[in-house]
Amino acid sequence: MRTCRIAPSILSADFARLGEEVRDVLEAGADWIHFDVMDNHYVPNLTVGPLVCAAIRPHTKAVIDVHLMIEPVDSLIPAFIKAGADIITFHCEASRHIDRTLQMIRDGGCKAGLVFNPATPLSYLDYELDRIDVVLLMSVNPGFGGQSFIEPVLEKCLAVRERLDRYQAETGRAILLEVDGGVKPSNIARIARAGADTFVAGSAVFGAKTKAGYAEVIGSMKAAVAAAWSQKA
């Protein structure tokens, strides 16, 4: 049985209470903190940088999953490593030399991953499986929280799951499959059945407003995933 990981995206958190929000969602059952970095260049929005990552690091020992929606990526990677990131993912199109960028992340002691937009071909995986720890599939077009899930991404998820399972059978090494965008209690079971094991949820979690609300949403998501995997088995 795979392990289900819920990773609330701080993009939807109350930034005036960010440290408290991080502690609250983790106490409510979240597994990772998803940290969205946007540069108003690669995507049409501007969010946070390594100083904010460093500021929340003392509030948790949980995994900080840094998602770089920036171009170019290499110049900021060392700053996020220093700021306490555990995982750093970046978009295939945002690096001229993907091997070099992945190696920079891994040399810094972080796990590395590639991000695929809904229209990004999976052919990048033909060359990079040995160098990645996470595949992140965007189920919205990146840039803003609160968007609706793009249904054809489920087929993409199935294709990646098949590829990752085959790779694990051949090498013994597991690569996580993360989905980000429009994930909520009503659709997380279908996403889990398509092969995802890690789920980014921003507005679905933080929209609940209170720690009790966060716990209810996260609990319902984990229960839905468990039921979906049990039925599939």
Secondary structure, DSSP 8 states (H G I E B T S, - for coil): ----EEEEBGGGS-GGGHHHHHHHHHHTT--EEEEEEEBSSSSS-B---HHHHHHHGGG--SEEEEEEE-SS-TTTHHHHHHHT-SEEEEEGGG-S-HHHHHHHHHHTT-EEEEEE-TTS-GGGHHHHGGG-SEEEEESS-TT-SS----TTHHHHHHHHHHHHHHHHHHHS---EEEEESS--TTTHHHHHHTT--EEEESHHHHTT-SHHHHHHHHHHHHHHHHHHHHHH-
